[in-house]
Amino acid sequence: MAFPQSFLDELIARNDIVDVVGSYVQLTRKGSNLFGLCPFHSEKTGSFSVSPDKQIYYCFGCKRGGGVVNFIMEEENLSFPDAVRFLAKRAGMEIPEEDGDREAGRRRARLLDLNRDAARFYHQLLQKPEGRAVRDYLERRQITRQTAVRFGMGASVDAWDVLLTAMTKLGYTKSELLQAGLVVQNKNGGLYDKFRGRLMLPVVDTRGDVVAFGSRVLDKSEPKYMNSSETPVYSKRRVLYGLNLAKKTKRPNIILCEGNLDIVTLHQAGFDNAVASMGTALTVEQIRLLSRFTKELVLCYDNDDAGKIATERALQLLNDSDLSVRVLQLPRRMEDGHLVKQDPDDFIKNHGAPAFERLLSGSENGVEFRMEQIAGKYDLTDDRSRVSYSEEVSELLASLSNPVEREIYATRAAEMAKISPEAMKLEVQRTYQRRAARIRRAELRKDLNPAAQLQPKERSLRYENIRSARAEEGVLRLLLMDEGLFPSEAPLQEAQFSSPLLGRTFSLLWKAKAEGRPVSVTALAGHLTAEEMNHISRICQQPESPRNAKQALADYIRIVQTEAAKRSGGPVDPLLAATEKYKDKKGTGGKQHGE
């Protein structure tokens, strides 16, 4: 263990899970638990539960769960030691770290310090004669000095080792510069600056740390844009450029664009709610991040084929999100007799902020955008094409859960195809019914194969012996429900469990009880992986009656012992074997106590 167990027990006790989770998720009490919208996946109906009694969280949608440390690891993208440090700081506790983990924390802090000092160095270069070319570029792009300062912009000079030399003089090692992605190693082992002759754009996360850099060339050379590679302190899937500023906006939404300089221009024009993904398509992690700061997202990608595809993919990902989504399509402009795309930067410069404000106010929702994309694929003056259009658009509208929305958009689709609203509504209704029937059949197939439902989703955790594993789950569930059920001596050995995970969990809980420590899922943090914690949390959510709990525990233990004896070829209790055979014939052998 990286930290003394007594310290972790106190840390967990001083960070109540309701208080911690409640600072990220709006929770509403329902019975003994609290519920809210899951911060780990997109949903409209809250399936995320927090148990004050068990001090665990669990999402019935994405099946993630665990204790307060696991929650911070997931939500803040931190390792176990860093999540512990995060919670310790929150509780005002001093951290008794071991040398190895203190070193890991020091390395992470060093990389963040290095990024900060590199950002300062680039910013200082921008003000010096060496940064004249970048200043001229900013002037051509109509980016003011005030805006450049607000975004911490800088300049990298067209030389091989300017940053390398400056940072080593500050005491940073070449190894640290490599880890931070600020220098590159050639085939001969030599090092040189990664960013040269570029406008530098520091990437700041929502905690205010410089985690990476974006950059742009000053001419038409390639690559036009260059971003930091992933490092121990930077994951591009979990960061949005400009969100550190946009999270403070007073506007009712956040605008998502493609380019970093689009964000700079929009902020300068008064749209301080704009952000950009870091050279990736929109990710689930970024959606979760956005949902912490807004309820409405406006997609403003380039109005070309690539931008439309990116918009469609984003809409599909956002389909089940609690975010309200709109699409702002920038009109194309005429250039040399041809229509060319405009990005937000172009549009602001050509038409001004008021024109963008009008577009923003009139931006269409995601359904309207997708309907127009479908309509664009067909010649709606041709009868066969109109039929094909009706079939495809009805699939889209059938996916809407709200019947009023289905009716409204069916009427609009009918107008586009020039067919009667009644015919389109009927087609949508038929498609909706077929879709509902497919879902019911899938659920029925799942119900007819209960053994498959009992299996963990992860292949590495699959059960080889369902009967024994169900009993093993019952043992853990009862002991976690009431630690007073623990016998004076261990009734089972880890080797008797058919599931290695369940056996290991039993041993950890037994050890905690023997040492007089709290027996809970939260005590498993640091011992189990995220997937393993999710599975143990799911087990805890399954029903288990407290009535006759001692007898239920004894029954579960006997099943585990019998199945273990069968596997080892040892003697089997004949009375128990006969009882279990009888239960199988009656069809009750697989049920839990209290079901």
N, C-alpha and C positions, 0 to 999 in steps of 0.2 A: 504494500500500500504506500502511496505517495504521502499520505497524511495520517497521523495517529487516529485510530478509530474513535477515541473519546472526543477529539476535535470535530470529526465529521458528525458525530451524534449531536453535539452542541450546535454546530452550524445548521443542521436540519431543524433542530428544535427552535432556533432563533429566526428561521426563514419560513414562516407558515406558508404553505402552498397556496392558500386562498389569497393572501396578500400579494405574493409574488406574481402568480398568474393573473390576478386582478389588475395588475399594472399594465398588462398587455392585452387582456381580453375582457370585454364587458360581460360579467357573469350575472345570471339570474337564478335565484334559489327555486328548486323544484323538489320538494320533499327534503330528504337529508343531504342531497347533493346540489351542486351549482352547475348550470349549463351556459354555454355560449357558443359563438361561431369559432370553429377550429382555426388556430393561427398557422397550422401546418399544411392545410389544403383548402381549396376554394369550395365554399358551400353557402347555401342560402338559408338552410335550416340548421340550427345549432345542434350538433351531435357530440360536442366536446364537453365532457363532464369532469368535475373536480370534487373529490371526496374529502371533506375536512377531517372525517374520522380516520380514514386510511392514509391521509396525506399523499394521495396519488391523483394523477389525471389520466383520463383515457378518452380517446375519440372513437366512437362507434362507426365513424365513416372511414377514416384512413387507418384505424387500428393501431395508432401510436399511443404509448402510455409510459408512465414511470413516476418518479418522484420529483422533487423540486430541482435537484441537480440536473436530472435528465432534461427537464423543461428548459432550463437555461442553456444547456448544451445545444439543444435543437434550435431554440429561438434566436440565440445570439451567435450561432455557428462557432462554438468554443469547444476545446478539448475538455476532458474531465478536470484536469488541474486548473485550467483557466476558468471554468465554470465555478469551481470551488472558490477561487480567488475573487471572482465577481460577487458571489454571495457573501463571502467574508467581508468584503468592502462595504456591501449593503448593510450588514449587521454590525459593522464597526469592530470586527474581530481581527486580532493579529494572527498571521498565518505561520504555523510551525512547519515549514517545508523541509524536506530532505534535500541533500545536495543535488541529486540528479534532477529533481523537479524544479528546484530553485534555478538550476542552470537552464532548463527548458523555458521557464518564464523569462529569464534574463535574455535569452536569445530572441524571443518574440519581441520583447521590449526594445532590444537593440535594433531590430529590423524596422520597427515603427519609428524609432529615433532617427535612423539612417534616412528613411523616406522623408521625414520632416526636414532634416538638414539638407537633403538633396533638393527638396522643393524650395527652401530658402535660397540655396545657392543659385538655382535656375532663375528665381525671381530677381535676385540681385544682379545677375548677368543681364537681365532684360533692361535694367536701368543704365548699364555701362555702355561704352562705345561698342563692345563686342556684340551687344544685343540690338544694334541699330537695324539690322535686316529684319528682325522679328518685329520691332516697333513699327517699321515701315509697313510690314504686312498687316499688322493690326489696324493701322491707319487706313489702309486700302479696304479692309473688311469693315471699317466704320465702328470698330470696337474702342470704346473710350478707355482712358487710363483708369478711371474709377471702376469700371467693369473688370478690367484686367486685374486690379488689386483685389476686388471682391472674390474672384475665382482663383486668386493666387497664381496667375499665369507667369510663365518664365520663358527663358531662351536657353537652348543648348547650342553651343558653337560648333562649327564644322571642323572639329579637330578630334584626334583619336582618344586622348586620355585626360581631358580637362577635368571632368567630374571625378574620375578615378584618382587623380593627383590630389584634388581638393579634399575628397572624403578620407583618404588615407592620412592626410595631414591632421584631420580632426580625430584620428585614432581608430577609424573603422578598418577592418581587415579586408583583404581581397576576397576571402571566403564569404564574408557578410555581404559584400557588394554583388557577388555572384548569386547568393541566395535571394537577395532583394530584386534580382533581375535588372540591375542598373548597368552591369557590364556583361560583356560576352567574351567567351574564351575561343581563340582560334585553334586551328589544327596543331599548331606548335606549342600550345599551352599558354600563349600570351593573352593578355586581357586588354580590351578596349571598350570605350563608352558605347552603350547600346543606342542612345539617342544623340544624334549629331545634326546640327543645322536645322533645328525644328522649333516650332512653337510648342511649349510644354504646358500640359494641363494636369495638375495634380488631381487625383481621385481621392476624395475625402468621404469616409463612411459616416453613418448617422451618429457615431460616438465622437466624431471630430478628429479621427486619426487619418493621416495620409497613408493609404494602403497600396496605391499604385499610381501609374502615370499614363495619360493619353498624350498623343503628339500628332502634329501635322507638318508636312513639308511646306516650304515657302514658295515652291514653284510647281511644275507639273510632273516632277519625277515620281518614281514609285519606290516603295509603297507610299501612297498618299498619307494614310493613317497608320500609326504604329502604337500599340498598347503594350503595357506590361504583361508578361506571361504570369501564370498562376504561381503564387509563392505561399509560404506558410502563413502569411497575413492577408492574402488576397485571393478570393474566389469570384471570378467574374459573374457566375450565376447568382451570386448573392448581393451584388452591389449595383446601384443605379447612379449614374453620374448626375450631380446636381441635387440629389435628394437631401443632402445635408442642409441646403438652402431652401429647397421647395417645401420641406416639412414645416417651415415657419409661415407659409403663405396664408393669407386671409381669404383667398379665393376658394370656391366650394369644390374644386376638383384638382386633379393633377393631369398634366398633358405629357404623354409619352411619345418621344421622337426617336429618330435613328442616330443623329450626329451630335457630337459634343458641342460643336460650334453653333448648331441650331439652338441648343440650350442657352448658350451665352447670349446670342442675339435676342431670344425671347425674353430672357430675364432683363436685359438692357431696355427692352421695349415695354417693360411693365408686367410681363407674364412670368412672375417669379414662381410659378407652379409647374414649370417644365423640367423634365428629367429625360435621360437617355440610357438605354442599355449599353453595356460595354462590349460592343462588337458581337453580340449574340442575339438570337431570337429571344422573345420574352420567355422567362422560365417560371416554374411554379414557385421557386424561392423568391423571385422578384415580386410576384403577385402577393405572396404572403407579406413581404416587406411593405408594399404599397398599401395594403389593407390596414396597416397600422396607422396610416396618416390621412387616408381619404376614403370616401364612400363612392366616389365617381371618378372614373378614368376616361380620358379622351385620347384615343389613338390618332396620332398625326404622323403617319409614315409617308414617304415619298409617293407621289401619284404616278408610279410606273408599274410595270408588271411585277417586279420584285417586291415593291412596296405593297401592292394589293395582295400578293401571296402571303407576305408577312402579316398583314392585317387579318386575313382569314385565319391563319394559324393562331394568332393571338386571341381572336374571338372564340375559336374552338376551345382554347385553354381556359378562357375566362367564362365559358358557358355556364358552369355550375358555381361560379364565384358569387360572393355576396356583393361584389362591386357592381355598380351601375356603369354600363359601358356605352360610350358614344364614339363615333368616327368622324374625324374632320378631314375631308378630302380637299386638298389644295388644287385650285384650277390650274390647268397648263397655260403657258403663255406663248405668244407668237415670237419666234426668233428666226430671222432669215427665211421667212415664208414657211416655217415649220413649227408645229406645236411641240414644246419641250416641257419637261417636268419642272416643277418648282419645289424646293424644300422650304421649310419655315424661314430660313435665313434669306433666301431669294425673295420670298413673298413679302417679308417685312420691309426689305430694302426697296422693292418695286412698288408696293402698294400702301405701306405704312401700317402702324399699329391699329388704328381704328378699323381698317378693312379686315385685319386678322380677328379683331374682337367680334365683328359681325359674323364672320365665318364660325368662330367658336360658339357664339350664341345659337347659331342655326345648325350646328353639327348634328348629323343623324345618329340614331341609335344603331347598335350592332345588327339587329334584325333587318332594318331597312338597307344597310350596306350590303348584307349578304343576299338579300332579295335582288338588289340591283346587279350584283355580280353574276347571279344565276341568269337574270334576264339578258345580260350582255352576251351570253353564250348562244342565244337562240334568235332566229328570225321570227319575230312574233306576228309577221304578216302571213306566215306559212302555217297551214292547219296542223300538219304533223309536228312542227316545231313547237306550236302552242300546247299540244298535248304533252310533249316531252317536258316542256317548261313546267306545266301544271304538276306533272308527276314529281319532278325534282324539288320544286318549291314547296310542295305539300310535305315532303320528307323533312324539310327545314322547319316548317310551321308546326308539324306534329310533335316536334321535340320541345315545344313550349308547354310548360305545365299549366299556365294560366289560360282557361277557356276564353276569357274576354280578349286576351292578346291574340289567340288563334283566330277568333272571328274578325277582329279589326284588320289583321294583316292578310287574312284570306280575302277580304274585300279589296284591299289595295292590290294584291296579286292579281285578282280578277280584272281590275281596271287596267293593269299593265298588259295583260294578255287579251284584253277585249273579249272576255267571256262573262257569263252571268255570275254574280256573287254566289248564288245558290249552288251552282255547279262546282265552284271552287271550294266552298265550305264543305260540300258533300265529299269531295276528294280528300280534303284535309282530315275530315272526320274518319273516313275509311282508313286512311294511312295511320291516324292516331290509334284506332282500334287494333289494326294489325301490329303496330309497335307494342301496344299494351299486351297483346296476346303473346308476342315473342318473349316479353319480359316475364310474364306469368309462367310460360313453359320452362324458361330457364330456372326460375325459382322452384318450380315443381321438381325438375330434375335434381336440383340441389337437395330438396327435402327428401327425395327418394333414395338419396345416398348419404345418410347421416354420418357415416364413417369419414367421408371426404370432408365434411364440415368441421370435424374434430381435428383435422390435421393442420398444423401451423402452415402459414403461407410460404415461409422460407424453406427451401429444400433441405438445408443443413439441419433444420430442427424437426424434420418429419419423424413421426412416431413409427416404430417397427411393431409395437404391440399396443393396439388401441385400448384393450381392456385394462392392461396394467397402467398405461399412461393416464387414462381417465381416473383411476384410483389414485395415482400419484398426484394428479392435479387436485383431487379432493383433499388429500393429506395437506398439501400446501395451503389450500384455501381455508381449511378449518384452523390451521395453526396461525395463519395471518389474521383470521377473524377473531380468535381468542387465544392468546398465548398461554392462558391458564390451562389449556388442553394438553400442553406438553407433558409427556410422562417423565418420571424421575430419571429414567435411562432411555437412551436412544432406541426406539423400537425397530428402526431400519438402518441399514448401511447404504452408503451412496451407491455401492456396486449392485444393490438389489433393484435399483430403479432401472426401468427399461430405457428411459430417456436420460441421456447424460446431463442435459440442461436442468431437468427437474431434480435429478439426484444432487447436482451441484448446489442448486438453490436450497434444497433441504439441509444440506451440510452447513451452508452459510447461516441459515436461520437457526439451526441447532447450536451452532457456535455462538451466535449472538445471545441466545437464551442462556447458554452455559456461563457466559461472561457477564450476565446481568445487564446486557445492553437492550435497547428497544428492538422488538421483532417487527419489522415492517418492510414493505417493498423499497422504501427510500434507503434502507440500510444496505441494499444490494448495489447501490450506485457505485461505480468504480470497479465492480467485480464482473458485471455483465455488459455485453455489447448493447447497442441501441435496439437491435432486432430482438435480442433475448429479453430485454426489459419490456418491450412492446408485448411480447407473448405472455410474460408473467403477469403484466397488468391486465391483459385480456382474461386470463384465468381468474383473476380476482373479481372481475365483473360478472362472472357467471353465478347463478343463484345457488345458494347453499343454506339450508334451514338450520337455525341454531338449536332447534328442538332435537333432543337425543344426540347432541353433537359428539359425546363420548362414544356412543355406540357406533355412530357413523364413522368416526375416526378408526375405531377398531376394525370395522368391516373393510374400510379402504386398506388398512395395513395388511390384513390377511390376504386380500386379493394381490397386493404387491408381492408379498412373501410367496404365495402359491405360484404366481407367474414366474417369479425369479427361480423357484425350484424347478419348474418345468424347463426353463432355459438351460439350467445347469445340469439337468438330469438327476437331481436329488429327489428325496422322498417328498410326496405331496400329501397334505392333510386330507384324508379321504372324505371327512365330513364336509369340509369346505368345498372340495371338488364336486361332491354330490349336490350341494346347495347351489353352487354356481351353474351346474348343468341344468338344474330345475329352473333357475331364473332365466336361462337362455330359452328354454322351451316355452316359458310364460311370456317371453318377449320383454323382460324388464331388466335384463342383466346389464344393459348399457346406460341405464338412467342413474342420475345422481340422487343422493338423499335430498328430500324436500321438493323434488320435481313433481 
